[in-house]
């Protein structure tokens, strides 16, 4: 009797994936969640760009860029779980006679598994900037969605950077933790700037509305 084959994450319903994430097993884990967050940010960027065609002459290009990033991001939840599976296997397997010590095998597996969260951090950096641009120049009706995309992208980058740091804690000469930290910090800064600009715009709109009402009442 063969065991049940688990479907890939992209083939699951949202509820099924959440059940997998909540299950008592280490994969999928934080890396897959961060990858899903950055994919959601990309999808929101595509949507808000499409709905900003009247405001943005470059809306088709922005939407195409977002969809390209979405295609890169979507498989990363599965890729992260698969890569971490290699780490778990390295931890379980006894060292063969004459082979590398267990610690070396685990370190090598962690170094390989780091590539996925590093890519998530890079995508988060790019998507935070893209979302901030759409939030600032695009359709005011979907500004909140664009800001959500920016915050999601920044959060994904920060989470991914933390995973890179943890994975490579035993490799002080590896440049990737510093690289991921830089990407995450830049994404967070851009998302925060976009949120502040949106707050200022909202205050100005409220002030204009109040002034218009007062002028109407005076007449």
C-alpha positions as CSV (number, residue, x, y, z in Angstrom):
1,X,0.0,0.0,0.0
2,X,1.5,3.3,-1.0
3,X,1.3,6.4,1.2
4,X,-0.7,9.5,0.3
5,X,1.3,12.0,-1.8
6,X,1.0,15.5,-0.4
7,X,0.1,18.0,-3.1
8,X,2.4,20.9,-3.8
9,X,1.5,24.1,-1.9
10,X,0.4,25.9,-5.1
11,X,-2.1,23.1,-5.7
12,X,-3.6,23.4,-2.2
13,X,-6.6,25.5,-1.2
14,X,-5.7,28.3,1.2
15,X,-7.3,26.5,4.1
16,X,-5.3,23.3,3.3
17,X,-2.1,25.2,3.3
18,X,-2.9,26.9,6.6
19,X,-3.6,23.5,8.1
20,X,-0.2,22.3,6.8
21,X,1.5,25.4,8.3
22,X,-0.2,24.8,11.7
23,X,0.7,21.1,11.7
24,X,3.1,19.5,14.2
25,X,6.0,19.3,11.7
26,X,8.8,21.7,10.9
27,X,7.9,22.2,7.3
28,X,6.3,24.3,5.9
29,X,7.6,26.9,8.4
30,X,8.6,30.5,8.6
31,X,10.4,30.5,5.3
32,X,7.3,29.3,3.4
33,X,5.2,31.8,5.2
34,X,7.6,34.6,4.2
35,X,7.5,33.4,0.6
36,X,3.7,33.4,0.6
37,X,3.7,36.9,2.0
38,X,6.0,38.2,-0.7
39,X,3.9,36.5,-3.3
40,X,0.7,38.1,-1.9
41,X,2.5,41.5,-2.1
42,X,3.3,40.9,-5.8
43,X,-0.3,40.0,-6.6
44,X,-1.5,43.2,-4.9
45,X,1.0,45.2,-6.8
46,X,-0.3,43.7,-10.1
47,X,-3.9,44.5,-9.1
48,X,-3.3,48.0,-8.0
49,X,-1.2,48.8,-11.1
50,X,-3.9,47.5,-13.3
51,X,-6.5,49.6,-11.5
52,X,-4.3,52.7,-11.9
53,X,-4.3,52.9,-15.7
54,X,-6.0,56.3,-15.6
55,X,-3.4,57.8,-13.2
56,X,-0.2,56.1,-14.4
57,X,1.0,56.1,-18.0
58,X,3.4,53.3,-17.1
59,X,0.7,51.2,-15.4
60,X,1.0,48.3,-17.9
61,X,4.8,48.1,-17.3
62,X,4.3,48.2,-13.5
63,X,1.7,45.5,-13.7
64,X,3.9,43.3,-15.9
65,X,6.8,43.8,-13.5
66,X,4.6,42.8,-10.6
67,X,3.4,39.7,-12.4
68,X,7.0,38.7,-13.3
69,X,7.9,39.0,-9.6
70,X,4.8,37.0,-8.7
71,X,5.9,34.1,-11.0
72,X,9.3,34.1,-9.2
73,X,7.8,34.3,-5.7
74,X,4.9,31.9,-6.0
75,X,7.0,28.7,-6.1
76,X,9.3,29.7,-3.2
77,X,7.0,28.5,-0.4
78,X,7.4,25.0,-1.7
79,X,11.1,25.5,-2.5
80,X,11.8,26.6,1.1
81,X,10.1,23.6,2.6
82,X,12.0,21.3,0.2
83,X,15.3,22.9,1.0
84,X,14.7,22.7,4.7
85,X,13.8,19.0,4.2
86,X,17.5,18.6,3.2
87,X,18.5,20.1,6.5
88,X,16.3,17.7,8.4
89,X,17.7,14.8,6.5
90,X,21.2,15.9,7.3
91,X,20.4,16.0,11.0
92,X,18.8,12.6,11.0
93,X,21.4,10.7,9.0
94,X,24.4,9.1,10.8
95,X,27.7,10.0,9.4
96,X,29.1,7.3,7.0
97,X,32.5,5.9,7.9
98,X,35.1,8.2,6.4
99,X,32.5,10.7,5.4
100,X,32.2,14.3,6.7
101,X,31.1,14.8,10.3
102,X,27.4,15.4,10.9
103,X,28.0,19.0,11.8
104,X,29.6,19.7,8.5
105,X,26.7,18.1,6.6
106,X,24.2,20.1,8.5
107,X,26.1,23.3,8.0
108,X,26.3,22.6,4.3
109,X,22.6,21.9,4.1
110,X,21.8,25.1,6.0
111,X,24.0,27.1,3.6
112,X,22.1,25.6,0.6
113,X,18.7,26.2,2.3
114,X,19.6,29.9,2.8
115,X,19.3,30.6,-0.9
116,X,15.5,30.6,-0.8
117,X,15.0,33.2,2.1
118,X,17.8,35.3,0.5
119,X,15.7,35.4,-2.7
120,X,12.6,36.2,-0.7
121,X,14.5,39.2,0.9
122,X,15.5,40.4,-2.5
123,X,12.0,40.1,-3.9
124,X,10.6,41.9,-0.8
125,X,13.0,44.8,-1.4
126,X,11.9,45.1,-5.0
127,X,8.2,44.8,-4.3
128,X,8.2,47.3,-1.4
129,X,9.6,49.9,-3.8
130,X,7.1,48.9,-6.5
131,X,4.2,49.1,-4.1
132,X,5.3,52.4,-2.7
133,X,5.5,53.9,-6.2
134,X,2.0,52.7,-7.0
135,X,0.7,54.0,-3.6
136,X,2.3,57.4,-4.2
137,X,1.3,57.9,-7.9
138,X,-1.6,55.5,-8.5
139,X,-5.3,55.3,-8.0
140,X,-6.2,56.8,-4.6
141,X,-9.0,54.2,-4.4
142,X,-6.5,51.4,-4.1
143,X,-3.8,53.2,-2.1
144,X,-4.6,51.1,0.9
145,X,-4.0,47.9,-1.1
146,X,-0.7,49.2,-2.4
147,X,0.4,50.1,1.1
148,X,-0.6,46.6,2.2
149,X,1.6,45.3,-0.5
150,X,4.5,47.4,0.7
151,X,4.1,46.4,4.3
152,X,3.7,42.7,3.4
153,X,6.8,42.9,1.2
154,X,8.9,44.6,3.9
155,X,7.7,42.1,6.5
156,X,8.6,39.2,4.3
157,X,12.0,40.6,3.7
158,X,12.6,41.1,7.4
159,X,11.5,37.6,8.2
160,X,13.6,36.1,5.5
161,X,16.6,38.1,6.6
162,X,16.2,36.7,10.2
163,X,16.2,33.2,8.7
164,X,19.3,33.8,6.7
165,X,21.0,35.0,9.9
166,X,19.9,32.0,11.9
167,X,20.9,29.5,9.1
168,X,24.4,31.0,8.8
169,X,25.1,31.7,12.4
170,X,27.9,29.2,12.2
171,X,29.5,30.8,9.1
172,X,30.7,34.2,10.3
173,X,32.5,34.9,7.0
174,X,29.5,34.4,4.8
175,X,28.3,37.7,3.4
176,X,24.7,36.7,2.9
177,X,23.4,37.7,6.4
178,X,24.6,41.2,5.9
179,X,23.2,41.3,2.4
180,X,19.8,40.1,3.5
181,X,19.8,42.5,6.4
182,X,20.5,45.4,4.1
183,X,17.7,44.4,1.7
184,X,15.2,44.1,4.6
185,X,16.2,47.4,6.1
186,X,15.7,49.2,2.8
187,X,12.3,47.5,2.2
188,X,11.2,48.5,5.7
189,X,12.3,52.1,5.1
190,X,10.5,52.4,1.8
191,X,7.3,50.9,3.2
192,X,7.4,53.3,6.2
193,X,8.0,56.3,3.9
194,X,5.0,55.3,1.7
195,X,2.8,54.9,4.8
196,X,3.8,58.4,6.1
197,X,3.1,60.0,2.7
198,X,-0.3,58.3,2.5
199,X,-1.1,59.6,6.0
200,X,-0.2,63.2,4.9
201,X,-2.3,62.8,1.8
202,X,-5.2,61.5,3.8
203,X,-5.0,64.4,6.3
204,X,-4.9,66.9,3.4
205,X,-8.0,65.3,1.8
206,X,-9.9,65.4,5.1
207,X,-8.9,69.1,5.6
208,X,-10.1,69.9,2.0
209,X,-13.4,68.0,2.7
210,X,-14.0,69.9,5.9
211,X,-13.2,73.2,4.2
212,X,-15.6,72.4,1.4
213,X,-18.3,71.6,3.8
214,X,-17.7,74.8,5.8
215,X,-17.9,76.8,2.6
216,X,-21.1,75.2,1.7
217,X,-22.6,75.8,5.1
218,X,-21.6,79.5,4.9
219,X,-23.5,79.9,1.7
